[in-house]
């Protein structure tokens, strides 16, 4: 059987062919719509920092050709015969995962994101042995279990990054109980993840302090995003004055940075939750953890039930990512700017209007 018969849906997108970091037009095939599959026309796709890591193989498991993108939104064009939750015309999205075993304890607990057999949206092997391709492309096919409904009042472009950045910060706020009015939560780093963390925490009624190395971000944090206070992490006097004042901290930084000053900001039993992914190990001083029963934890995206809950919460509170919409042929320039953190705060590719014109 030819590849065209096995994968009859022609698709076009942009892919990296090697670890140089350069992406270019790429034609490939999607599988036919299976009985539980939803096919949708991709309209927008966010550019996540992990796309950059994957394109350059900085985590060491990339395979090429690689079509990145796991903040994917669009409109349903076809549904399989056993699909129950979606119909043609629905506004939908796909985040970081498109498969899991569906039978382990994590899957049973709606934590597909922690399934040992989870299938990533791109650069992974699907059940049928094919490579998964992400959202820098014109169509997407996924099992309905891994599809999220986007409420009508959320703009698709601003909602796209919530499927990664949104759930990555929403989930730990909920799980660690940092969502109760009157609590004090720190957010480290004011980028793609951090700015959404501030919005969710404020909508939950929490007092929010942004912690950043850059004093230039203070006005943005306080006036635009509505944070309650701002700490320059390199200012020892500011950090000293805030010691022991926070119930929890969401650390979104993916670069090397010291944890000791952050642990100091926590009150007794406080949690420092890591959601960024630095390439190299960080130094963890243990003694300050003992003096107050403090915890350093990690959290990665969220399960499908919670991802839908997060999107519905965002719709209720009018939360979207702050984005810069770009045409697909600006992709390589956007990646170069992302390396320098020169974006406020998330690039989103206008796939629907620009992909066909470029390929």
Secondary structure, DSSP 8 states (H G I E B T S, - for coil): --HHHHS-EEEEEEEESSTT--EEEEEEEE----TTEEEEEEEEEEE-HHHHHHHTTTTS---SSB-----EEEEEEEE-TT--S--TT-EEEE-SEEE--SSSHHHHTT-GGG-TT-EESSSSB-TTS-B---SSBSEEEEEGGG-EE--TTS-HHHHHGGGTHHHHHHHHHHHTT--STT-EEEEE--SHHHHHHHHHHHHTT-EEEEEES-GGGHHIIIIIS--SEEEETT-HHHHHHTTT-EEEEEE---S---SHHHHHHEEEEEEEEE-S--SS-----SHHHHTTT-EEEE--S--HHHHHHHHHHHHHTT----EEEE-GGGHHHHHHHHHTT-SSSEEEEEHHHHHHHH-
